């Protein structure tokens, strides 16, 4: 037998055979077979979507060009998946990730907003001889109960009667206008409320309609009930059982969405139970004054004057300060429950604190842009309109939002930030998603949904114990009709299985 020696080259595509060997005639066949191997054994690329997601998109006739995904294991420099990751898309409410993280870093987790009360005259024998000036500090979570706490605290400071007016100073923020219908022509929805330096209870009341068979009428109650909000109730009571289509109640604001009058019309069956609904009403200063007067009177106080807007006079004396929740607590509410007006308030606060008063959206944008530059985070095509994601023009890339999430893990405030994100199958906007047992609590992710938009961004803990940053954005006419959620679920399940 002839001896044979073979040596493999670096490219692994050729062999050197000793002349005279009976294997020389196999060289062309070996080369051909090796060249065919890549076609027979395809390997996944970092740009390839998971197979289940590819099949879903094909089934729903959604082009993969409408989808952006970026997935990266923490501690690694390269992504495991980057599909259209540098395309700037509408992120819906996942934009709140950027706004809340920037606020946390620039203001600190212990930052608070202060609502102050000033007296323009002396206080003698529990009587304020002058005006009470309420200075709005931009508190994004001045709910009805916390507003009651403000009123009670002011009473405890030693004032029972105010002989002058209540003056509201809301100049901390630039005026944001009164057009709550601008986004989707639904001015009565709380998610459309515009930020104000003195915003009480999100300018929202809960209206309850209750049939009173004994009195033969339908009663209407509002909570909280601003003293300056008039209710015209002409709902007719129909005796009989409650059945589908048996009448209804029409709620309107005759003076417009910012007016101080609400009208109720229609008819309601006596056999029906109470009907409750929420409505955003009035202008922010009118709502704040009206609820203040209601609570002031209920607490036993007396107000002789009326209401007007104006700045705090230089010679006014501070008589009471009410402190808000901390920023760490506020961003939990913003992200877990996706509060648009609270996120917008954060942007204005950043503008006021970092660029100058009055706080503006332009100032807030500048503060975030400077923050990203200082962190070395470059996001081509970034557009910030109001910081909440309730926008048709806001844009961010999947890679850019993921870089923000990665940067957050290096922050001393990472625990506070991560705790603000919804937990899968447990709370916030994820409480009803990913409820398959093995994924409960393994996701901390912000959701986003608008017409034609679905998004998800945050942290995923895999079954193998690794943590990944992931951003999924779908912009397509069917994105908000279940397809976007299904795409996000497919990507997240693929990550979790790693």
N, C-alpha and C positions, 0 to 999 in steps of 0.2 A: 504494500500500500504506500501511496505517496503521502508524505507529511504535508499538513496544511496549517498555515498560520493566518489568522485574521486580526486586523486592527481596526477599531471603530474610530471614525473621525469625529471632530467636535460637533458637526452638524447632524450626526447620527443618520445620515442618508446615504452613505456609501461604505463599502467594505473593500479592503485590499486583500486579494487572494494570491498565493504563491503561483507563479506561472507553472502550467502543467497540471495544476490541481483539477480534479474532476468536478469541482464546485464552480469553476469559472463560468460555465454555461448558465448558472443560476443567478448571476449578478443582475441582469436586467429584470428578472422576476422579483428579486428581493427589493430592488429599488422601486419598482412599480407598487409593490405591496406596501412599502413604508410610506410612499407618497400618498397612498389612499387612506392611511390611518386617520388623519384629522377629519376627513369627511365621514368616516364611519363612527367616530367617537367624538361628537361635538362637546365642547366645554362651554359652560355658562360664562358670559361676560358681565362685568359690573354694570353695564347699561341695560341688561336684559331684565324685564319684569318677571316676577314669578309665574310659572306656567298657568296656575289657576287664575291669576289676574289676566293673563293674555287671553285665555279662553272666555272669561267673563266679558272682556271688552269686545271680543269678536261677536259673542252672542248678543250683546246689547248694541252693537254697531256704533261703538264709541272709539274713535281713532286714538291710538296710544300717544299721538301728538298732543292730545288734550290733557295728558297726565304728567305730573312732575313728581318724582320721588327721590329722596336722598336718605340713605341709611348708613350709619357709621358706628362701629363699636367704640365705646369710650376707651381712651388710651391708645387708639390706633390713628394713624395719620391719613389713611386712605379709606374711602367708603367701600362698603360691600355692595352697594347698589346706588347708582346715580343715573337716573333716567330723566332727561330733559331738566336736569337739576339747576341749570342756569337761565331758564326761561322765567321772566318776571310775570307772575300771575296774581289774580285777585285771591287773597288768602282768607277772606271773610274774617271771622272772629279770632282766627289764630294770630292775627296781627297784635292781639292783646299780649301775646308772649313777649314781643319786643317792647311794647309800651310799659308793661309792668316790671320787666327786668331792668330796663333803663331807669325807671323811677326808683326801684329798690337800690340800685347801685349809686345813683346820684343824690338821693335824699336820705337813704339809710332806713333800716327796718323800724326804728323807733320814732320816725318823723310823724308829727301830728298836725292837724289843722285846728285853728282856734277861732271860735265864734265869740265875739266880745260885745258887751253892753256898756254904753257910756251914758252919763247923765250930763245934760247941758245946764242944769241948775242944782241948787242944794237939795239935800234930802233931810227933811225935818219931820220928826214924828211919823215916820214910815211913809211920808208923802214926797214924791219927786216933783219939785216945783220947776218944771221945764220939760224938755223933750227927752225921750229915751231913744238913743241912736244904737241900732243893732248893726255891727260891722261883720259882714259875711267874710268868713275866712276860707271858703272853698271846700268845706267839709263835704266829701262825696257820699257820706252815709248818715245824713241827718234824718233819720226815720222819725215817724210820729212819736214813738215812745222816747226817743232821745231828745226831740224837740220839747216834749213835755218836761223832760229832765232839765233842759235849759230854762224853761219858764219857772219851774219849781226852785231851781238854784238861784234865779234872780229874786224870787220872792223871799227866799231864805237870807238873801243879802241885806234885807231890811227895807223892802219897798212893797207897799200895799196899793198905793194910788199913784197914777201918773197924770199930772194936770195938763201936760202938753200933748204933742203928737208922738207917734212911733215913726222914726225916720230910719230907713234902711239904706245902708251903704254897701252896694254890691260892686264897687269899682275895682276889686282885686283882679277880676277878669274883664277883658274887653267884651262888649255886648255880643252875644251869639245870635241875636235875632229872635223872632217869635214863630218862625215858619216850621212847625213840627211836621208839616205834610210834605216837605221838600223831598224826602227820600222815596217814599212809596205811597204818598197821599193817604196816610193813616195817622192823622195827628192825635188821635185819642189813645194810641198804643204807648205804653210806658217806655218801650225800647226806643221811641223817637224823641223822648224828652231831651231838651238841649241843656247843657250845663250852665250853671249860674253860681256866683260866689255865695249866695244864700239860697240853696235849693233844699226844700223840705219835703220829705217823703216822696221824692221823685215826682213831685207835682201830681201825685196820683191819689184818687179817692176810691174807696170800695162802696159801690152803690148796692143796696139790698132792697128788693121789692117783696113785701109780705102781704098776702091776702088776709083781710080781717072780715070773716063772714058775719060776725056779730054786729059790726058797725056798717057792714055793707059797702066797704071801701077797700082800697089798696093803699097800704102805707109805704112810704119810701124813707129810707135812712141812708145817711152818708157818713163814712168814717175814714179819715178825720173829716169833720165838717167845718170848713172855713166860715167864719162869721159873715164874710162878704160874698158867699156863694148862695144865690137864690135858687130854689127848686120849685118849678111849676109842675105840679102833678095832676094830670087829668086822666090817669089810667082808670078804666071802668072795670068793676068787678062783675064777672059772669058766674052765676051760680051753677055748679055742676062739677063733675069729675075732671081730673087732669088727664087730657089725652093729647096725642100728637096733633099739632095743627089747630089746637083750641085757643087761638089768640096769641098775642105776643105784645111785648113792650118795646116802644121806639124811644131811644134816648138821643137827644140832640142838644146842641149848644147854639141857641138862636143868635147870639152875638158873636159867633165864631169860636174856634178852638181856644182862643185866649180870653174869651169873655167870661163874665162873672154870673152867668145865668144858665141853668140846665133845665130842660123841659122833658117831661115823661108823658107819653101818649100811648094809646092802644087799649087793649083789654086783657084781663087775666082771670083764669078760672079759679074759683074758690077752693077747689080740691087740689090745687097745685101747692107745692111747698115754696119756701123762700127762693127767690132768684137773686143771685149775686154776680156782679161783674165789676171789673176795674176800669177806670177811665183816667187818662191824663187830662188835666183841666187848667184853665186860667194861665196867667203869667207868673213866673217864679216869684217876683216881689209881692204880687197880690196874694198868692197862695201862702207865702210865708207870713205876711201880716194877718191874713184871715185866720189861719190856724193859731197864730200867737194870741190874737184877741180871744178866740174861743177858749184856749187853755188858760189864759190869764183870768178870764171871767170865772171859769170853772174852779180855779184855785182860790177864788175869793177876792181877786184883785179888781181894781177899778181903773178904767181908762177914760179920761175926759175928752181927749182929742181924737184926731183921725190918723191918716197915714200919708206919707210922702217919701220920695227918694231924695237922698242928699249925702254928701261926704261927712265924715266925722269932723266936727269943729275942732280947731286947735286947742281951745280952752275946755273941751269936754273932759269929764273925769271918768276913768275906768271904774266900773262898779262890779262887774262880774265877767268871768272868762269860762267858757265851756270847751273842754278838750275832746277831740274826736277819738275814734279808734286809731291804733297805730297803723302805719303804712303796711306792715307785715300782715295785719288782720284785714286791711282793706283789699290787698291784692288777692287774698284768698276768696273774697266775695266776687271780685272782678272776674277771676279766671274760672272758679268753680261754677258760677252761675251766669257768666258771660254778660255782665252788666255793661251796656254801651255807654250810658251817661257817666258812670263812674270812671271808665277808661278815658273818656274824653276830658273829664275833670283832671285826671292825672296828667294828661298832656298839657292842659292849661297851667296846672301847678308847676310843671317843669319849666314852662315859659316864664312864669312869674318869678320863680326862684333862681333860675340860671341865666335868663336873658334880661329880665326886668319887668316891672309892673307897667301897665296891666298885662296879665298873662294872655297870650294869644296862641292860636294854633301854629302860626308861623314861628313864634318863639319856642314852642314845644318841639316842633320839627327840628329847629336848629340845635336845641339841646340834645336830641337823640342822635342827630347827624354827627355832632362833635363827640358824643360818647362813643359811637361806633368807630370813628376815626382814631380816637385814643386807644381803643381796644384792638386796632388793626383789623377790624372786620369790614370787608369791602362787599357791598351788595349792589351790583349793577342793576339799574332800573328801579331802585327803591322809590316808592311813592307813598308818603304819609299824608293823608287828608285830615283825619281827626284822631287817629290812633286806636280806634275801637274795632275797625273792620266793617262797620256799618257804612259801606261806601261802594260806589261803582268804580272808583278810580284808584283806590289803594292797590299797590303792587309790591310783591317781594318774591324772591326766588326760594326754591326748596333748599338749596345749598346755603343761602344766606340765613334763613331762619334757623337751620340746623346749626350753623356756626354760632349763632346767638345762644342756642341751647347748650352747645359744648362749652362756650365761654362761661356760662352760668355755673357749670360744675366746678370751675376753678375759683369761684367767688366765696368769700367768707360767709356770704348770706345764701349760699346754695340751699341749705336746709329750709329756709323760709320760702325761697322761690319754688322749690320742688313741692313743698307742702301746699302751695297755692293751686296746683294743677289737679283737675279731677282724677279720681281713682277709678279704674275700670270696675264696673259692676257694684260700686260702693256708693259714690256720691257725685254731686254736681251733674254736669251734662253727660257724664259717662255711666251714670248709675244703672241705666237699662241696656248698656252695651257690653259685649264681650263676657256674657254671663254663662260661661261654660265650665266653671269650676276651676280649671287649671290656670285660667288667666285672671281670676279675681284679684284685684289689687296689684297686679304686676305691671300695669300701665299707669303712667302719670302723663296725661296728654290733654291738650286744649283742643276743643272741637271748633269747627267753623262751618256755617251754612248760610247761604244766600241763594236767591234765584240764580241758577246756572253755576253755583259754586258749592263745593264740598271740600273740607280740609281737616287734617288732623296732624298735630305736631307735639312732640314731647319725648318721653323716655319709655323704653320697653325693656323689661327684664325677661331674658329668654329662659327656656326650660333648663338650659345648661348653666344658668347662673350669671351669664354675661349681660351687661347693660348696653343698650343701643340708643342712639339718638335717631329719631325718624321724623321726617316731614313728608306728608302726602297731600298734594293739591290737585283737584280735578276742576277744570273750567270747561263746562259743556252744557248744552241746553237740558240734558237729563241728569246732570250731576246731583241736583238737590232732590231728585225723585227716587232715591234709593241706590242708584248706580255708584255715586261717590262713596257712600258708606260701605258698599260691598267691596269696592276697590281698596279702601282703607283697611277693611277687615282682612282681605286677602293678603295684603302686604304685612300687616301686623302678625297674622298667624304664621306667615313664612318666617318672620323674625323670631317669633316665640319658639318655633321648632328648632332653631339653630343650637 
